[in-house]
Amino acid sequence: MNSVDELPVVKQGQWFFGGLTTCPVRIVRHHTLYGTHDPEDPPELAADREAECYCVRYHLPGSDDPWHDGGTALTLREAMFMAERKLGPVVNWQD
């Protein structure tokens, strides 16, 4: 997902791994909402489609992967809530 990682950041901050170690989190705006590609899903879920969306990306301490996928949302607000659900209740967002 290097192309996603090169997109402009619209929101960024820090989250606390294990409650102690600060790690970066960011949200980027993307133009493709990826489908499941599962042939058993309905076409509107299975197929990729063009749509403005927001991808959550985050670091883990000691990980070789530069950014991990935290999910995709249709709004920035939804992406922020998604990050907080995945990474813990305390995400310090920068203004």
VENSULUR-V819050 format. One record per residue. RES is the residue in one small letter. PSI is psi in radians with two decimals (* if undefined). Layout:
# VENSULUR-V819050
res={RES & RES}
psi={PSI & PSI}
This chain:
# VENSULUR-V819050
res={m & n & s & v & d & e & l & p & v & v & k & q & g & q & w & f & f & g & g & l & t & t & c & p & v & r & i & v & r & h & h & t & l & y & g & t & h & d & p & e & d & p & p & e & l & a & a & d & r & e & a & e & c & y & c & v & r & y & h & l & p & g & s & d & d & p & w & h & d & g & g & t & a & l & t & l & r & e & a & m & f & m & a & e & r & k & l & g & p & v & v & n & w & q & d}
psi={0.53 & -0.64 & -0.64 & -0.69 & -0.31 & -0.06 & 2.70 & 2.45 & 2.30 & -0.33 & 2.43 & 2.84 & -2.77 & 2.55 & 2.88 & 1.81 & 2.16 & 0.27 & -0.05 & -0.79 & 2.13 & 2.40 & 2.55 & 2.61 & 2.52 & 2.78 & 2.27 & 2.59 & 2.35 & 2.91 & -0.01 & 2.15 & 1.90 & 2.39 & 3.12 & -0.43 & 0.34 & 2.11 & -0.31 & -0.22 & 2.69 & 2.68 & -0.62 & -0.35 & -0.58 & -0.62 & 2.57 & 2.63 & 2.63 & 2.19 & 2.50 & 2.22 & 3.04 & 2.20 & 2.28 & 2.26 & 2.45 & 2.74 & 2.63 & 2.50 & 2.39 & 0.14 & 2.49 & -0.43 & 2.29 & -0.78 & 2.47 & 2.64 & 2.14 & 0.10 & 3.01 & 2.44 & 2.82 & -0.28 & 2.75 & -0.74 & -0.79 & -0.67 & -0.67 & -0.77 & -0.69 & -0.77 & -0.75 & -0.61 & -0.69 & -0.71 & -0.12 & 2.90 & -0.31 & 1.79 & 2.13 & 1.83 & 2.43 & 2.59 & *}
